[in-house]
Amino acid sequence: MTITPTKLEDDYFKEYKKLGGKKNRKEYDILLDIFIDHTLEIYVYGDTSKHESRSKAWNAVIKEAKITNKELILIFESVDNVTSYT
């Protein structure tokens, strides 16, 4: 099954590239999915059922995605600059 990115995801990727991101679209989409999976509940809704703090969610993304803190900041900012994430 192929998932077609939404316009919003297109905008996130464009912002990521504008910020200096080096990943291609496929890599970015994978990282974005991991980011949202770990952070959405705690960052947006304050729900601590998956992670007890934002920092633990943040670190879980770094661990699962195998990326640096710098790369994660780019991903976060690519979302937050387009649609306020927090």
C-alpha positions as CSV (number, residue, x, y, z in Angstrom):
1,M,0.0,0.0,0.0
2,T,1.4,3.4,-1.0
3,I,0.5,6.4,1.2
4,T,0.3,9.7,-0.6
5,P,1.7,12.5,1.5
6,T,-0.7,15.3,2.4
7,K,-0.2,19.0,1.5
8,L,0.8,19.6,5.1
9,E,3.5,16.9,4.9
10,D,4.7,18.6,1.7
11,D,4.9,21.9,3.5
12,Y,6.8,20.3,6.4
13,F,9.4,18.8,4.0
14,K,9.8,22.1,2.2
15,E,10.5,23.8,5.5
16,Y,12.9,21.1,6.6
17,K,14.9,21.7,3.4
18,K,14.7,25.4,3.9
19,L,16.2,24.9,7.4
20,G,19.1,23.0,5.9
21,G,17.9,19.4,6.2
22,K,19.9,16.9,4.1
23,K,17.6,13.9,4.2
24,N,15.6,13.0,1.1
25,R,11.8,12.9,1.1
26,K,11.5,9.1,1.9
27,E,14.0,9.4,4.8
28,Y,12.3,12.5,6.1
29,D,8.8,10.9,6.0
30,I,10.1,7.9,8.1
31,L,11.7,10.2,10.6
32,L,8.6,12.4,10.8
33,D,6.5,9.3,11.5
34,I,8.8,8.3,14.3
35,F,8.8,11.9,15.7
36,I,5.0,12.1,15.7
37,D,4.6,8.6,17.1
38,H,6.7,9.5,20.2
39,T,5.8,13.1,20.7
40,L,2.2,13.9,19.7
41,E,0.5,12.8,22.8
42,I,2.9,14.5,25.3
43,Y,3.7,17.6,23.3
44,V,0.2,18.5,22.0
45,Y,-2.2,16.9,24.5
46,G,-0.1,16.6,27.6
47,D,-0.9,12.9,27.7
48,T,1.8,11.0,29.6
49,S,0.5,7.5,28.9
50,K,3.3,6.8,26.4
51,H,6.2,8.9,27.8
52,E,6.2,10.5,31.2
53,S,8.0,13.7,30.0
54,R,8.8,15.6,26.8
55,S,12.5,14.9,27.3
56,K,11.9,11.1,27.5
57,A,9.8,11.3,24.3
58,W,12.5,13.4,22.6
59,N,15.2,10.9,23.6
60,A,13.0,8.0,22.4
61,V,12.9,9.6,19.0
62,I,16.7,10.0,18.8
63,K,17.1,6.3,19.9
64,E,14.5,4.8,17.5
65,A,15.4,7.0,14.5
66,K,19.2,6.8,15.2
67,I,19.6,10.5,14.5
68,T,21.4,13.3,16.3
69,N,19.8,15.9,18.5
70,K,20.6,18.4,15.7
71,E,18.7,16.4,13.1
72,L,15.7,16.1,15.5
73,I,15.7,19.8,16.1
74,L,15.4,20.3,12.3
75,I,12.5,17.9,12.2
76,F,10.8,19.5,15.1
77,E,11.2,23.0,13.7
78,S,10.0,21.9,10.2
79,V,6.7,21.0,11.8
80,D,6.5,23.7,14.4
81,N,7.3,26.5,11.9
82,V,4.4,25.4,9.6
83,T,1.8,24.4,12.2
84,S,2.6,25.2,15.8
85,Y,3.3,21.9,17.5
86,T,3.4,22.8,21.1
